[in-house]
C-alpha cells in the first residue's frame, strides 16, 4: 500500500497535466501544509449538495452530521464513519483520480472546502 505522500505526489502530477481551472484549484488546495488541509463534514455536504450531484473535497471527508441525499463524493481521504454514512444514504465514495479521468473538464462538479 502506498503512503499518503506518494499517492498525493502522483495525484498532483495528474492534476497538473490538466489545464482546467477546477483541477488547478484542487492541486493548490492539496499542496497546502497538513495543518491547513481541508476537512468537510457530512452536514456541510448535506447543506450544499443536491441529489445525484458530484461533490469534490480537496482534503478529507469526516462523518459528523447526517447525509440524506444520494451523491457521489470524491476526496483525498475519508473517515470510516463518513464512508459508512455515505453508503447508507445511497451515495458513492470515489477517488479524485476517478473523477479526473471520467470528467476531465470538471463539468457539473461542486468543489467544497
N, C-alpha and C positions, 0 to 999 in steps of 0.2 A: 504494500500500500504506500502511495506517495504521501510525503509530508505536505502540509498546507502550503508552505512557501514554494515548494516545487510546483504544485498544482496552480498556485497563483501566478507564478512566472510563465507557465505555459498558457494560461488563460489571457494574461496581459499581452503576450506575444500575438495571440489570435485576434484580440480586440484591436491592437494597434494596426493590423493589416486592413481592417475595415475602415472606410473613410466617413461613415455616417456619424453625425454629432452625438447620437444617443450612446454609441459604443465608446466614443472618446470620453464622455461623461462618466460612464461606468468604469472605465480604466482609471480615470482620475480619482474616483472615489475609492477604488480598491488599492491604490498606491499609498493612501494615507497611512500614518502610523497607527499601530494597533489601538491606542487609546482614543483615536478619532474615528475608528471604524463605525459604520452604521449598524444599528440594531433596531429592528422593527418588530413590534408585537402584532399578534393576530388582530387585536381590536382596531389597530390603525388600518390594516388591510380591509377589515370589515367596513370601516367607515368610508374609505375612498374607492374601493373596487366595486364594479358592477358584476352581476352574474356572468359567468363564462368569459371573463376578461383574462388577460395575461399580465401578471404583475412581475416586475423585476426589482429585486432588492440587491444593491451592490454592497452586500455585507451579510449579516446573519438574521434569520427569522426566528423569533422567540415565541413560545407558546402561551403568553399571557393574553387573556381575552377569549372571546367566543367568535368563531367563524361559522357563518350560516350559508355563505354563498359558495357555489361551485366555481372555483377559479383555478387557474394554473399559475403556480408561483415558482419563479426562478430566483435562486440566491446562491451566494458563495457557500453558505452553510446554513443548516437548520438545527434547532434543538430537537431532541427526540419527541418532546411533548408537542412541538409545532407540527412535526411530520404526522403524528397520530391524529391531531385535531383537523388538519387539512384533509387527510384521508377520510375521516368521519363525516366531513362536510361534502364529500364527493369531489373534492379538488385533487389536483395533481402537483407533486413536488418534482421539479426538474432542475437541471444544472443551467448555469448561464451559457455554457458551451452549446447545449442543445438548442436554446432559443436563438443564439447567434447563427447556428447552422441552418435551422429551419426558417428563420426570419432575418436574413442579413440586413434588410433595410430598417428593422426595428419598428415596422408598421403596427399600429394599434397595441403597443407595449406601454404599460403605465409604469414609469420609474418612480419608486417610492423610497424616500430616505428620511 
